[in-house]
Amino acid sequence: MPVLQTSFIGLYSILGLIIALTVLNVYLFISQKRTDAKLQAHKAFVLQKLEELEKLKEELEVRHKANNEYKSEIESPILNTIYRFCPSDN
């Protein structure tokens, strides 16, 4: 009878180990899926912000170009007037 008890204890130990490993495997699988979902959400967020930055960059370039054109429209007549009335050192 002790041999039979020992074999049942060994069998239950192995069965418990298999169940524990299965539960651990399921837990790791679920946590990996959650991590993947969080990663995908973060990736989508970063791509959205990147697109917004690209739009802002384009808008800034347009404003910069318009600002430079405006400056040249204002500066050109003023500089021409200054050059006309101030003698040149040459």
PDB file of N, CA, C and O in Angstrom:
ATOM      1  N   MET A   1       0.801  -1.200   0.000  1.00  0.00           N
ATOM      2  CA  MET A   1       0.000   0.000   0.000  1.00  0.00           C
ATOM      3  C   MET A   1       0.847   1.270   0.000  1.00  0.00           C
ATOM      4  O   MET A   1       0.458   2.222  -0.677  1.00  0.00           O
ATOM      5  N   PRO A   2       1.989   1.360   0.714  1.00  0.00           N
ATOM      6  CA  PRO A   2       2.797   2.582   0.671  1.00  0.00           C
ATOM      7  C   PRO A   2       3.308   2.886  -0.729  1.00  0.00           C
ATOM      8  O   PRO A   2       3.448   4.054  -1.089  1.00  0.00           O
ATOM      9  N   VAL A   3       3.585   1.869  -1.518  1.00  0.00           N
ATOM     10  CA  VAL A   3       4.063   2.112  -2.881  1.00  0.00           C
ATOM     11  C   VAL A   3       2.956   2.762  -3.700  1.00  0.00           C
ATOM     12  O   VAL A   3       3.212   3.668  -4.494  1.00  0.00           O
ATOM     13  N   LEU A   4       1.735   2.299  -3.506  1.00  0.00           N
ATOM     14  CA  LEU A   4       0.598   2.856  -4.215  1.00  0.00           C
ATOM     15  C   LEU A   4       0.364   4.310  -3.812  1.00  0.00           C
ATOM     16  O   LEU A   4       0.061   5.148  -4.662  1.00  0.00           O
ATOM     17  N   GLN A   5       0.506   4.617  -2.505  1.00  0.00           N
ATOM     18  CA  GLN A   5       0.351   5.993  -2.036  1.00  0.00           C
ATOM     19  C   GLN A   5       1.425   6.889  -2.634  1.00  0.00           C
ATOM     20  O   GLN A   5       1.142   8.017  -3.037  1.00  0.00           O
ATOM     21  N   THR A   6       2.628   6.404  -2.692  1.00  0.00           N
ATOM     22  CA  THR A   6       3.738   7.183  -3.246  1.00  0.00           C
ATOM     23  C   THR A   6       3.498   7.472  -4.720  1.00  0.00           C
ATOM     24  O   THR A   6       3.759   8.580  -5.189  1.00  0.00           O
ATOM     25  N   SER A   7       3.007   6.490  -5.443  1.00  0.00           N
ATOM     26  CA  SER A   7       2.764   6.716  -6.867  1.00  0.00           C
ATOM     27  C   SER A   7       1.617   7.706  -7.071  1.00  0.00           C
ATOM     28  O   SER A   7       1.653   8.504  -8.008  1.00  0.00           O
ATOM     29  N   PHE A   8       0.584   7.663  -6.193  1.00  0.00           N
ATOM     30  CA  PHE A   8      -0.493   8.645  -6.294  1.00  0.00           C
ATOM     31  C   PHE A   8       0.011  10.048  -5.961  1.00  0.00           C
ATOM     32  O   PHE A   8      -0.376  11.023  -6.606  1.00  0.00           O
ATOM     33  N   ILE A   9       0.875  10.142  -4.953  1.00  0.00           N
ATOM     34  CA  ILE A   9       1.441  11.447  -4.593  1.00  0.00           C
ATOM     35  C   ILE A   9       2.271  11.995  -5.752  1.00  0.00           C
ATOM     36  O   ILE A   9       2.185  13.178  -6.078  1.00  0.00           O
ATOM     37  N   GLY A  10       3.073  11.133  -6.371  1.00  0.00           N
ATOM     38  CA  GLY A  10       3.872  11.544  -7.524  1.00  0.00           C
ATOM     39  C   GLY A  10       2.991  11.955  -8.691  1.00  0.00           C
ATOM     40  O   GLY A  10       3.273  12.935  -9.380  1.00  0.00           O
ATOM     41  N   LEU A  11       1.911  11.192  -8.910  1.00  0.00           N
ATOM     42  CA  LEU A  11       0.985  11.498  -9.994  1.00  0.00           C
ATOM     43  C   LEU A  11       0.290  12.837  -9.756  1.00  0.00           C
ATOM     44  O   LEU A  11       0.170  13.656 -10.667  1.00  0.00           O
ATOM     45  N   TYR A  12      -0.168  13.051  -8.519  1.00  0.00           N
ATOM     46  CA  TYR A  12      -0.809  14.327  -8.190  1.00  0.00           C
ATOM     47  C   TYR A  12       0.181  15.493  -8.274  1.00  0.00           C
ATOM     48  O   TYR A  12      -0.184  16.601  -8.669  1.00  0.00           O
ATOM     49  N   SER A  13       1.420  15.236  -7.905  1.00  0.00           N
ATOM     50  CA  SER A  13       2.438  16.293  -8.007  1.00  0.00           C
ATOM     51  C   SER A  13       2.663  16.683  -9.463  1.00  0.00           C
ATOM     52  O   SER A  13       2.737  17.866  -9.794  1.00  0.00           O
ATOM     53  N   ILE A  14       2.771  15.684 -10.324  1.00  0.00           N
ATOM     54  CA  ILE A  14       2.970  15.956 -11.751  1.00  0.00           C
ATOM     55  C   ILE A  14       1.742  16.655 -12.332  1.00  0.00           C
ATOM     56  O   ILE A  14       1.868  17.602 -13.108  1.00  0.00           O
ATOM     57  N   LEU A  15       0.545  16.178 -11.948  1.00  0.00           N
ATOM     58  CA  LEU A  15      -0.690  16.798 -12.418  1.00  0.00           C
ATOM     59  C   LEU A  15      -0.787  18.253 -11.937  1.00  0.00           C
ATOM     60  O   LEU A  15      -1.188  19.131 -12.701  1.00  0.00           O
ATOM     61  N   GLY A  16      -0.428  18.505 -10.694  1.00  0.00           N
ATOM     62  CA  GLY A  16      -0.422  19.867 -10.158  1.00  0.00           C
ATOM     63  C   GLY A  16       0.570  20.751 -10.889  1.00  0.00           C
ATOM     64  O   GLY A  16       0.288  21.916 -11.170  1.00  0.00           O
ATOM     65  N   LEU A  17       1.731  20.192 -11.196  1.00  0.00           N
ATOM     66  CA  LEU A  17       2.745  20.940 -11.937  1.00  0.00           C
ATOM     67  C   LEU A  17       2.249  21.279 -13.340  1.00  0.00           C
ATOM     68  O   LEU A  17       2.459  22.394 -13.818  1.00  0.00           O
ATOM     69  N   ILE A  18       1.598  20.336 -13.999  1.00  0.00           N
ATOM     70  CA  ILE A  18       1.050  20.585 -15.339  1.00  0.00           C
ATOM     71  C   ILE A  18      -0.017  21.680 -15.280  1.00  0.00           C
ATOM     72  O   ILE A  18      -0.041  22.572 -16.128  1.00  0.00           O
ATOM     73  N   ILE A  19      -0.896  21.610 -14.280  1.00  0.00           N
ATOM     74  CA  ILE A  19      -1.941  22.629 -14.132  1.00  0.00           C
ATOM     75  C   ILE A  19      -1.318  23.997 -13.859  1.00  0.00           C
ATOM     76  O   ILE A  19      -1.740  24.999 -14.437  1.00  0.00           O
ATOM     77  N   ALA A  20      -0.318  24.040 -12.981  1.00  0.00           N
ATOM     78  CA  ALA A  20       0.343  25.309 -12.655  1.00  0.00           C
ATOM     79  C   ALA A  20       1.021  25.904 -13.889  1.00  0.00           C
ATOM     80  O   ALA A  20       0.934  27.108 -14.129  1.00  0.00           O
ATOM     81  N   LEU A  21       1.693  25.062 -14.666  1.00  0.00           N
ATOM     82  CA  LEU A  21       2.355  25.553 -15.877  1.00  0.00           C
ATOM     83  C   LEU A  21       1.333  26.019 -16.918  1.00  0.00           C
ATOM     84  O   LEU A  21       1.570  26.993 -17.632  1.00  0.00           O
ATOM     85  N   THR A  22       0.204  25.324 -17.001  1.00  0.00           N
ATOM     86  CA  THR A  22      -0.847  25.738 -17.931  1.00  0.00           C
ATOM     87  C   THR A  22      -1.423  27.097 -17.533  1.00  0.00           C
ATOM     88  O   THR A  22      -1.620  27.968 -18.381  1.00  0.00           O
ATOM     89  N   VAL A  23      -1.690  27.269 -16.243  1.00  0.00           N
ATOM     90  CA  VAL A  23      -2.206  28.553 -15.756  1.00  0.00           C
ATOM     91  C   VAL A  23      -1.191  29.662 -16.013  1.00  0.00           C
ATOM     92  O   VAL A  23      -1.558  30.757 -16.439  1.00  0.00           O
ATOM     93  N   LEU A  24       0.076  29.383 -15.756  1.00  0.00           N
ATOM     94  CA  LEU A  24       1.126  30.372 -16.004  1.00  0.00           C
ATOM     95  C   LEU A  24       1.201  30.717 -17.487  1.00  0.00           C
ATOM     96  O   LEU A  24       1.349  31.884 -17.847  1.00  0.00           O
ATOM     97  N   ASN A  25       1.102  29.714 -18.341  1.00  0.00           N
ATOM     98  CA  ASN A  25       1.152  29.937 -19.781  1.00  0.00           C
ATOM     99  C   ASN A  25      -0.026  30.799 -20.241  1.00  0.00           C
ATOM    100  O   ASN A  25       0.155  31.711 -21.048  1.00  0.00           O
ATOM    101  N   VAL A  26      -1.221  30.519 -19.736  1.00  0.00           N
ATOM    102  CA  VAL A  26      -2.400  31.314 -20.086  1.00  0.00           C
ATOM    103  C   VAL A  26      -2.226  32.749 -19.593  1.00  0.00           C
ATOM    104  O   VAL A  26      -2.548  33.695 -20.312  1.00  0.00           O
ATOM    105  N   TYR A  27      -1.721  32.914 -18.376  1.00  0.00           N
ATOM    106  CA  TYR A  27      -1.494  34.254 -17.826  1.00  0.00           C
ATOM    107  C   TYR A  27      -0.499  35.032 -18.692  1.00  0.00           C
ATOM    108  O   TYR A  27      -0.727  36.199 -19.010  1.00  0.00           O
ATOM    109  N   LEU A  28       0.592  34.387 -19.067  1.00  0.00           N
ATOM    110  CA  LEU A  28       1.594  35.057 -19.898  1.00  0.00           C
ATOM    111  C   LEU A  28       1.031  35.401 -21.273  1.00  0.00           C
ATOM    112  O   LEU A  28       1.333  36.461 -21.821  1.00  0.00           O
ATOM    113  N   PHE A  29       0.219  34.515 -21.827  1.00  0.00           N
ATOM    114  CA  PHE A  29      -0.397  34.767 -23.126  1.00  0.00           C
ATOM    115  C   PHE A  29      -1.317  35.984 -23.058  1.00  0.00           C
ATOM    116  O   PHE A  29      -1.273  36.853 -23.928  1.00  0.00           O
ATOM    117  N   ILE A  30      -2.146  36.040 -22.022  1.00  0.00           N
ATOM    118  CA  ILE A  30      -3.077  37.164 -21.861  1.00  0.00           C
ATOM    119  C   ILE A  30      -2.320  38.468 -21.619  1.00  0.00           C
ATOM    120  O   ILE A  30      -2.669  39.504 -22.185  1.00  0.00           O
ATOM    121  N   SER A  31      -1.286  38.419 -20.781  1.00  0.00           N
ATOM    122  CA  SER A  31      -0.530  39.648 -20.509  1.00  0.00           C
ATOM    123  C   SER A  31       0.219  40.118 -21.755  1.00  0.00           C
ATOM    124  O   SER A  31       0.384  41.320 -21.964  1.00  0.00           O
ATOM    125  N   GLN A  32       0.676  39.171 -22.587  1.00  0.00           N
ATOM    126  CA  GLN A  32       1.337  39.555 -23.830  1.00  0.00           C
ATOM    127  C   GLN A  32       0.339  40.215 -24.780  1.00  0.00           C
ATOM    128  O   GLN A  32       0.675  41.191 -25.452  1.00  0.00           O
ATOM    129  N   LYS A  33      -0.872  39.694 -24.838  1.00  0.00           N
ATOM    130  CA  LYS A  33      -1.900  40.301 -25.693  1.00  0.00           C
ATOM    131  C   LYS A  33      -2.232  41.709 -25.211  1.00  0.00           C
ATOM    132  O   LYS A  33      -2.424  42.618 -26.019  1.00  0.00           O
ATOM    133  N   ARG A  34      -2.300  41.888 -23.891  1.00  0.00           N
ATOM    134  CA  ARG A  34      -2.558  43.228 -23.348  1.00  0.00           C
ATOM    135  C   ARG A  34      -1.418  44.174 -23.703  1.00  0.00           C
ATOM    136  O   ARG A  34      -1.644  45.318 -24.096  1.00  0.00           O
ATOM    137  N   THR A  35      -0.193  43.679 -23.560  1.00  0.00           N
ATOM    138  CA  THR A  35       0.975  44.499 -23.883  1.00  0.00           C
ATOM    139  C   THR A  35       0.972  44.863 -25.363  1.00  0.00           C
ATOM    140  O   THR A  35       1.265  46.001 -25.729  1.00  0.00           O
ATOM    141  N   ASP A  36       0.639  43.885 -26.218  1.00  0.00           N
ATOM    142  CA  ASP A  36       0.572  44.163 -27.652  1.00  0.00           C
ATOM    143  C   ASP A  36      -0.498  45.204 -27.961  1.00  0.00           C
ATOM    144  O   ASP A  36      -0.296  46.088 -28.793  1.00  0.00           O
ATOM    145  N   ALA A  37      -1.638  45.089 -27.284  1.00  0.00           N
ATOM    146  CA  ALA A  37      -2.715  46.061 -27.506  1.00  0.00           C
ATOM    147  C   ALA A  37      -2.284  47.454 -27.053  1.00  0.00           C
ATOM    148  O   ALA A  37      -2.555  48.441 -27.735  1.00  0.00           O
ATOM    149  N   LYS A  38      -1.615  47.534 -25.907  1.00  0.00           N
ATOM    150  CA  LYS A  38      -1.125  48.830 -25.428  1.00  0.00           C
ATOM    151  C   LYS A  38      -0.088  49.394 -26.390  1.00  0.00           C
ATOM    152  O   LYS A  38      -0.069  50.593 -26.668  1.00  0.00           O
ATOM    153  N   LEU A  39       0.771  48.519 -26.893  1.00  0.00           N
ATOM    154  CA  LEU A  39       1.803  48.951 -27.827  1.00  0.00           C
ATOM    155  C   LEU A  39       1.180  49.473 -29.120  1.00  0.00           C
ATOM    156  O   LEU A  39       1.622  50.490 -29.655  1.00  0.00           O
ATOM    157  N   GLN A  40       0.162  48.786 -29.620  1.00  0.00           N
ATOM    158  CA  GLN A  40      -0.516  49.238 -30.834  1.00  0.00           C
ATOM    159  C   GLN A  40      -1.208  50.583 -30.608  1.00  0.00           C
ATOM    160  O   GLN A  40      -1.180  51.461 -31.470  1.00  0.00           O
ATOM    161  N   ALA A  41      -1.828  50.728 -29.438  1.00  0.00           N
ATOM    162  CA  ALA A  41      -2.485  52.001 -29.124  1.00  0.00           C
ATOM    163  C   ALA A  41      -1.456  53.125 -29.036  1.00  0.00           C
ATOM    164  O   ALA A  41      -1.692  54.228 -29.528  1.00  0.00           O
ATOM    165  N   HIS A  42      -0.325  52.844 -28.413  1.00  0.00           N
ATOM    166  CA  HIS A  42       0.733  53.852 -28.297  1.00  0.00           C
ATOM    167  C   HIS A  42       1.295  54.193 -29.677  1.00  0.00           C
ATOM    168  O   HIS A  42       1.572  55.356 -29.970  1.00  0.00           O
ATOM    169  N   LYS A  43       1.459  53.187 -30.512  1.00  0.00           N
ATOM    170  CA  LYS A  43       1.967  53.407 -31.866  1.00  0.00           C
ATOM    171  C   LYS A  43       1.007  54.290 -32.660  1.00  0.00           C
ATOM    172  O   LYS A  43       1.438  55.206 -33.360  1.00  0.00           O
ATOM    173  N   ALA A  44      -0.290  54.017 -32.550  1.00  0.00           N
ATOM    174  CA  ALA A  44      -1.285  54.840 -33.243  1.00  0.00           C
ATOM    175  C   ALA A  44      -1.253  56.275 -32.729  1.00  0.00           C
ATOM    176  O   ALA A  44      -1.376  57.220 -33.509  1.00  0.00           O
ATOM    177  N   PHE A  45      -1.089  56.439 -31.418  1.00  0.00           N
ATOM    178  CA  PHE A  45      -1.017  57.772 -30.823  1.00  0.00           C
ATOM    179  C   PHE A  45       0.201  58.529 -31.348  1.00  0.00           C
ATOM    180  O   PHE A  45       0.103  59.701 -31.713  1.00  0.00           O
ATOM    181  N   VAL A  46       1.340  57.856 -31.384  1.00  0.00           N
ATOM    182  CA  VAL A  46       2.573  58.494 -31.857  1.00  0.00           C
ATOM    183  C   VAL A  46       2.448  58.870 -33.333  1.00  0.00           C
ATOM    184  O   VAL A  46       2.872  59.954 -33.734  1.00  0.00           O
ATOM    185  N   LEU A  47       1.869  57.980 -34.142  1.00  0.00           N
ATOM    186  CA  LEU A  47       1.692  58.295 -35.561  1.00  0.00           C
ATOM    187  C   LEU A  47       0.749  59.482 -35.758  1.00  0.00           C
ATOM    188  O   LEU A  47       0.968  60.313 -36.640  1.00  0.00           O
ATOM    189  N   GLN A  48      -0.293  59.559 -34.942  1.00  0.00           N
ATOM    190  CA  GLN A  48      -1.218  60.689 -35.021  1.00  0.00           C
ATOM    191  C   GLN A  48      -0.494  61.987 -34.678  1.00  0.00           C
ATOM    192  O   GLN A  48      -0.657  62.993 -35.368  1.00  0.00           O
ATOM    193  N   LYS A  49       0.302  61.965 -33.613  1.00  0.00           N
ATOM    194  CA  LYS A  49       1.044  63.169 -33.221  1.00  0.00           C
ATOM    195  C   LYS A  49       2.072  63.543 -34.284  1.00  0.00           C
ATOM    196  O   LYS A  49       2.319  64.724 -34.526  1.00  0.00           O
ATOM    197  N   LEU A  50       2.667  62.537 -34.915  1.00  0.00           N
ATOM    198  CA  LEU A  50       3.635  62.794 -35.975  1.00  0.00           C
ATOM    199  C   LEU A  50       2.959  63.479 -37.164  1.00  0.00           C
ATOM    200  O   LEU A  50       3.521  64.404 -37.750  1.00  0.00           O
ATOM    201  N   GLU A  51       1.763  63.027 -37.517  1.00  0.00           N
ATOM    202  CA  GLU A  51       1.016  63.670 -38.597  1.00  0.00           C
ATOM    203  C   GLU A  51       0.669  65.116 -38.232  1.00  0.00           C
ATOM    204  O   GLU A  51       0.761  66.012 -39.071  1.00  0.00           O
ATOM    205  N   GLU A  52       0.273  65.336 -36.983  1.00  0.00           N
ATOM    206  CA  GLU A  52      -0.028  66.697 -36.540  1.00  0.00           C
ATOM    207  C   GLU A  52       1.212  67.581 -36.625  1.00  0.00           C
ATOM    208  O   GLU A  52       1.128  68.743 -37.024  1.00  0.00           O
ATOM    209  N   LEU A  53       2.360  67.028 -36.250  1.00  0.00           N
ATOM    210  CA  LEU A  53       3.604  67.800 -36.338  1.00  0.00           C
ATOM    211  C   LEU A  53       3.952  68.128 -37.786  1.00  0.00           C
ATOM    212  O   LEU A  53       4.425  69.227 -38.077  1.00  0.00           O
ATOM    213  N   GLU A  54       3.721  67.183 -38.693  1.00  0.00           N
ATOM    214  CA  GLU A  54       3.977  67.442 -40.110  1.00  0.00           C
ATOM    215  C   GLU A  54       3.092  68.583 -40.619  1.00  0.00           C
ATOM    216  O   GLU A  54       3.553  69.454 -41.356  1.00  0.00           O
ATOM    217  N   LYS A  55       1.812  68.568 -40.217  1.00  0.00           N
ATOM    218  CA  LYS A  55       0.904  69.643 -40.630  1.00  0.00           C
ATOM    219  C   LYS A  55       1.363  70.983 -40.066  1.00  0.00           C
ATOM    220  O   LYS A  55       1.351  71.997 -40.764  1.00  0.00           O
ATOM    221  N   LEU A  56       1.770  70.979 -38.790  1.00  0.00           N
ATOM    222  CA  LEU A  56       2.259  72.221 -38.183  1.00  0.00           C
ATOM    223  C   LEU A  56       3.529  72.709 -38.864  1.00  0.00           C
ATOM    224  O   LEU A  56       3.723  73.913 -39.035  1.00  0.00           O
ATOM    225  N   LYS A  57       4.388  71.780 -39.250  1.00  0.00           N
ATOM    226  CA  LYS A  57       5.627  72.146 -39.938  1.00  0.00           C
ATOM    227  C   LYS A  57       5.311  72.805 -41.279  1.00  0.00           C
ATOM    228  O   LYS A  57       5.895  73.829 -41.633  1.00  0.00           O
ATOM    229  N   GLU A  58       4.374  72.201 -42.021  1.00  0.00           N
ATOM    230  CA  GLU A  58       3.992  72.783 -43.306  1.00  0.00           C
ATOM    231  C   GLU A  58       3.380  74.172 -43.116  1.00  0.00           C
ATOM    232  O   GLU A  58       3.676  75.096 -43.873  1.00  0.00           O
ATOM    233  N   GLU A  59       2.529  74.310 -42.104  1.00  0.00           N
ATOM    234  CA  GLU A  59       1.911  75.606 -41.829  1.00  0.00           C
ATOM    235  C   GLU A  59       2.971  76.641 -41.446  1.00  0.00           C
ATOM    236  O   GLU A  59       2.900  77.797 -41.862  1.00  0.00           O
ATOM    237  N   LEU A  60       3.945  76.218 -40.655  1.00  0.00           N
ATOM    238  CA  LEU A  60       5.017  77.123 -40.251  1.00  0.00           C
ATOM    239  C   LEU A  60       5.859  77.548 -41.448  1.00  0.00           C
ATOM    240  O   LEU A  60       6.263  78.707 -41.546  1.00  0.00           O
ATOM    241  N   GLU A  61       6.126  76.610 -42.361  1.00  0.00           N
ATOM    242  CA  GLU A  61       6.887  76.957 -43.558  1.00  0.00           C
ATOM    243  C   GLU A  61       6.130  77.974 -44.416  1.00  0.00           C
ATOM    244  O   GLU A  61       6.722  78.911 -44.953  1.00  0.00           O
ATOM    245  N   VAL A  62       4.813  77.776 -44.539  1.00  0.00           N
ATOM    246  CA  VAL A  62       4.001  78.719 -45.319  1.00  0.00           C
ATOM    247  C   VAL A  62       4.024  80.093 -44.661  1.00  0.00           C
ATOM    248  O   VAL A  62       4.182  81.110 -45.337  1.00  0.00           O
ATOM    249  N   ARG A  63       3.865  80.119 -43.345  1.00  0.00           N
ATOM    250  CA  ARG A  63       3.889  81.409 -42.632  1.00  0.00           C
ATOM    251  C   ARG A  63       5.251  82.078 -42.746  1.00  0.00           C
ATOM    252  O   ARG A  63       5.339  83.294 -42.918  1.00  0.00           O
ATOM    253  N   HIS A  64       6.313  81.282 -42.650  1.00  0.00           N
ATOM    254  CA  HIS A  64       7.666  81.829 -42.748  1.00  0.00           C
ATOM    255  C   HIS A  64       7.886  82.447 -44.133  1.00  0.00           C
ATOM    256  O   HIS A  64       8.446  83.535 -44.265  1.00  0.00           O
ATOM    257  N   LYS A  65       7.435  81.731 -45.149  1.00  0.00           N
ATOM    258  CA  LYS A  65       7.588  82.245 -46.511  1.00  0.00           C
ATOM    259  C   LYS A  65       6.790  83.534 -46.691  1.00  0.00           C
ATOM    260  O   LYS A  65       7.280  84.500 -47.276  1.00  0.00           O
ATOM    261  N   ALA A  66       5.561  83.541 -46.183  1.00  0.00           N
ATOM    262  CA  ALA A  66       4.730  84.747 -46.288  1.00  0.00           C
ATOM    263  C   ALA A  66       5.353  85.899 -45.508  1.00  0.00           C
ATOM    264  O   ALA A  66       5.316  87.044 -45.958  1.00  0.00           O
ATOM    265  N   ASN A  67       5.924  85.605 -44.350  1.00  0.00           N
ATOM    266  CA  ASN A  67       6.564  86.636 -43.539  1.00  0.00           C
ATOM    267  C   ASN A  67       7.768  87.218 -44.270  1.00  0.00           C
ATOM    268  O   ASN A  67       7.971  88.432 -44.266  1.00  0.00           O
ATOM    269  N   ASN A  68       8.564  86.360 -44.896  1.00  0.00           N
ATOM    270  CA  ASN A  68       9.731  86.847 -45.644  1.00  0.00           C
ATOM    271  C   ASN A  68       9.306  87.706 -46.833  1.00  0.00           C
ATOM    272  O   ASN A  68       9.940  88.721 -47.123  1.00  0.00           O
ATOM    273  N   GLU A  69       8.235  87.303 -47.522  1.00  0.00           N
ATOM    274  CA  GLU A  69       7.748  88.100 -48.646  1.00  0.00           C
ATOM    275  C   GLU A  69       7.239  89.456 -48.159  1.00  0.00           C
ATOM    276  O   GLU A  69       7.465  90.483 -48.798  1.00  0.00           O
ATOM    277  N   TYR A  70       6.558  89.442 -47.034  1.00  0.00           N
ATOM    278  CA  TYR A  70       6.042  90.692 -46.468  1.00  0.00           C
ATOM    279  C   TYR A  70       7.191  91.615 -46.082  1.00  0.00           C
ATOM    280  O   TYR A  70       7.145  92.819 -46.334  1.00  0.00           O
ATOM    281  N   LYS A  71       8.235  91.032 -45.461  1.00  0.00           N
ATOM    282  CA  LYS A  71       9.400  91.841 -45.082  1.00  0.00           C
ATOM    283  C   LYS A  71      10.053  92.454 -46.311  1.00  0.00           C
ATOM    284  O   LYS A  71      10.419  93.629 -46.304  1.00  0.00           O
ATOM    285  N   SER A  72      10.200  91.664 -47.361  1.00  0.00           N
ATOM    286  CA  SER A  72      10.858  92.195 -48.559  1.00  0.00           C
ATOM    287  C   SER A  72      10.010  93.282 -49.211  1.00  0.00           C
ATOM    288  O   SER A  72      10.552  94.229 -49.781  1.00  0.00           O
ATOM    289  N   GLU A  73       8.674  93.156 -49.134  1.00  0.00           N
ATOM    290  CA  GLU A  73       7.807  94.202 -49.681  1.00  0.00           C
ATOM    291  C   GLU A  73       7.956  95.505 -48.903  1.00  0.00           C
ATOM    292  O   GLU A  73       7.892  96.588 -49.485  1.00  0.00           O
ATOM    293  N   ILE A  74       8.153  95.404 -47.604  1.00  0.00           N
ATOM    294  CA  ILE A  74       8.294  96.601 -46.769  1.00  0.00           C
ATOM    295  C   ILE A  74       9.712  97.153 -46.853  1.00  0.00           C
ATOM    296  O   ILE A  74       9.905  98.360 -47.001  1.00  0.00           O
ATOM    297  N   GLU A  75      10.704  96.270 -46.760  1.00  0.00           N
ATOM    298  CA  GLU A  75      12.097  96.716 -46.703  1.00  0.00           C
ATOM    299  C   GLU A  75      12.574  97.292 -48.029  1.00  0.00           C
ATOM    300  O   GLU A  75      13.355  98.244 -48.042  1.00  0.00           O
ATOM    301  N   SER A  76      12.129  96.744 -49.113  1.00  0.00           N
ATOM    302  CA  SER A  76      12.628  97.182 -50.412  1.00  0.00           C
ATOM    303  C   SER A  76      12.382  98.676 -50.666  1.00  0.00           C
ATOM    304  O   SER A  76      13.333  99.371 -51.021  1.00  0.00           O
ATOM    305  N   PRO A  77      11.186  99.202 -50.508  1.00  0.00           N
ATOM    306  CA  PRO A  77      11.001 100.654 -50.726  1.00  0.00           C
ATOM    307  C   PRO A  77      11.771 101.497 -49.719  1.00  0.00           C
ATOM    308  O   PRO A  77      12.300 102.554 -50.063  1.00  0.00           O
ATOM    309  N   ILE A  78      11.834 101.031 -48.484  1.00  0.00           N
ATOM    310  CA  ILE A  78      12.565 101.793 -47.467  1.00  0.00           C
ATOM    311  C   ILE A  78      14.048 101.836 -47.810  1.00  0.00           C
ATOM    312  O   ILE A  78      14.675 102.893 -47.748  1.00  0.00           O
ATOM    313  N   LEU A  79      14.604 100.690 -48.171  1.00  0.00           N
ATOM    314  CA  LEU A  79      16.025 100.658 -48.526  1.00  0.00           C
ATOM    315  C   LEU A  79      16.299 101.475 -49.784  1.00  0.00           C
ATOM    316  O   LEU A  79      17.325 102.149 -49.871  1.00  0.00           O
ATOM    317  N   ASN A  80      15.403 101.421 -50.746  1.00  0.00           N
ATOM    318  CA  ASN A  80      15.590 102.233 -51.959  1.00  0.00           C
ATOM    319  C   ASN A  80      15.599 103.718 -51.629  1.00  0.00           C
ATOM    320  O   ASN A  80      16.388 104.481 -52.185  1.00  0.00           O
ATOM    321  N   THR A  81      14.724 104.119 -50.725  1.00  0.00           N
ATOM    322  CA  THR A  81      14.682 105.523 -50.307  1.00  0.00           C
ATOM    323  C   THR A  81      15.970 105.907 -49.592  1.00  0.00           C
ATOM    324  O   THR A  81      16.530 106.975 -49.842  1.00  0.00           O
ATOM    325  N   ILE A  82      16.435 105.046 -48.712  1.00  0.00           N
ATOM    326  CA  ILE A  82      17.682 105.323 -47.986  1.00  0.00           C
ATOM    327  C   ILE A  82      18.847 105.419 -48.953  1.00  0.00           C
ATOM    328  O   ILE A  82      19.664 106.333 -48.843  1.00  0.00           O
ATOM    329  N   TYR A  83      18.942 104.492 -49.901  1.00  0.00           N
ATOM    330  CA  TYR A  83      20.043 104.509 -50.858  1.00  0.00           C
ATOM    331  C   TYR A  83      19.980 105.747 -51.762  1.00  0.00           C
ATOM    332  O   TYR A  83      21.013 106.256 -52.195  1.00  0.00           O
ATOM    333  N   ARG A  84      18.801 106.212 -52.036  1.00  0.00           N
ATOM    334  CA  ARG A  84      18.650 107.366 -52.906  1.00  0.00           C
ATOM    335  C   ARG A  84      19.119 108.644 -52.220  1.00  0.00           C
ATOM    336  O   ARG A  84      19.747 109.497 -52.847  1.00  0.00           O
ATOM    337  N   PHE A  85      18.811 108.773 -50.927  1.00  0.00           N
ATOM    338  CA  PHE A  85      19.131 110.019 -50.226  1.00  0.00           C
ATOM    339  C   PHE A  85      20.464 109.998 -49.491  1.00  0.00           C
ATOM    340  O   PHE A  85      20.983 111.053 -49.126  1.00  0.00           O
ATOM    341  N   CYS A  86      21.017 108.833 -49.273  1.00  0.00           N
ATOM    342  CA  CYS A  86      22.311 108.760 -48.579  1.00  0.00           C
ATOM    343  C   CYS A  86      23.411 108.551 -49.603  1.00  0.00           C
ATOM    344  O   CYS A  86      23.298 107.692 -50.478  1.00  0.00           O
ATOM    345  N   PRO A  87      24.460 109.324 -49.496  1.00  0.00           N
ATOM    346  CA  PRO A  87      25.557 109.142 -50.454  1.00  0.00           C
ATOM    347  C   PRO A  87      26.293 107.826 -50.198  1.00  0.00           C
ATOM    348  O   PRO A  87      26.412 107.361 -49.064  1.00  0.00           O
ATOM    349  N   SER A  88      26.754 107.281 -51.235  1.00  0.00           N
ATOM    350  CA  SER A  88      27.484 106.019 -51.145  1.00  0.00           C
ATOM    351  C   SER A  88      28.950 106.297 -50.852  1.00  0.00           C
ATOM    352  O   SER A  88      29.488 107.319 -51.280  1.00  0.00           O
ATOM    353  N   ASP A  89      29.593 105.400 -50.129  1.00  0.00           N
ATOM    354  CA  ASP A  89      31.010 105.558 -49.811  1.00  0.00           C
ATOM    355  C   ASP A  89      31.898 105.142 -50.969  1.00  0.00           C
ATOM    356  O   ASP A  89      33.104 105.387 -50.933  1.00  0.00           O
ATOM    357  N   ASN A  90      31.352 104.540 -51.959  1.00  0.00           N
ATOM    358  CA  ASN A  90      32.165 104.037 -53.073  1.00  0.00           C
ATOM    359  C   ASN A  90      32.666 105.127 -53.934  1.00  0.00           C
ATOM    360  O   ASN A  90      33.365 104.868 -54.914  1.00  0.00           O
TER     361      ASN A  90
END
